[in-house]
């Protein structure tokens, strides 16, 4: 069962809105699917300090191994004769197929996943004083979905021996029977992600996993993913919605980026640079050229000139005044402001 956008592969087809690109340059849309945070990450990082120091010379590091923290997903056929494989994909919720419920330490109640807990105890809770979200790092117990025994978290049930998921990461307290997601644990992010380890690399400057197509083409911004979406304000790092990197390097939900373009807003809400590649924006500027030509200014304004600053190339120029917009004399962008 798909999990609210986490099923998007790392190499999705080019996303388009009309004629405008919704991805960074010619690279395919970056899609990041968070699954669950790690439990006990601090202990693991202490063991990996030496390895991390050696890799800091390179800005981008694709070594996301978790030193055995998570079982690698397998595409091998399921051995139905193995008792541990009973009930595969028969249990779970709308977000995940798994055979164990997590026990929320905050309210001591079992839920299939953190999203189910947060929906019941936060989104749908009418009493503001009772609203709360699950602290994923505090998870310690699970309830077997088959026999109902409550126990400390583990990969298999201590009572009936069933595996809680075909993919298991005890650091993140995460279980999933759907191995087609190609889940993997990134030790640098500290969480499990979807899309296949080979399709992502961890950028140490941006401090997040990006699609390998963006390794040499994205603009690095320190901790760029550790911020809220500039449109909907949801925290991006562990969001389960698809995320895009804009040409300026800032990040945004794919659906929020699409909404901006649909409303003819083509500037980054953070830095005001254009939200799409130069090739895509060129088509927008051509349409504005035609609008300017078809709407001449009154005679008394035809000789008026104004000073502008281009948000894209950061160059200043003096151009003819027009109520539709002012075209940069250097790069041809209409993403300008008067000075």
Secondary structure, DSSP 8 states (H G I E B T S, - for coil): ---TTTT--TT----EETTEE-SSTTS------EEEE-SSHHHHHHHTHHHHHHHTTSSEE-----TTSB-----S---TTSGGGTTTTTSB-SS-B-SEEEEETTTTEEESSHHHHHIIIIIS-S-GGG-----GGG--EEEETTT--EEE--SB-TTT--BS-SEEETTTTEEES-GGG--EEETTTTEEESS-GGGEEEETTTTEEEEGGGTTTS---TTTTSSB-TTT--BSTT--S-EEE-TTS-EEEHHHHHHHHHTT--B-TTT--BSS-HHHHHHHHHHHHHHHHHS---GGGTT-EEEEEETTT--EEEEE--SS----TTT--S-EEE-
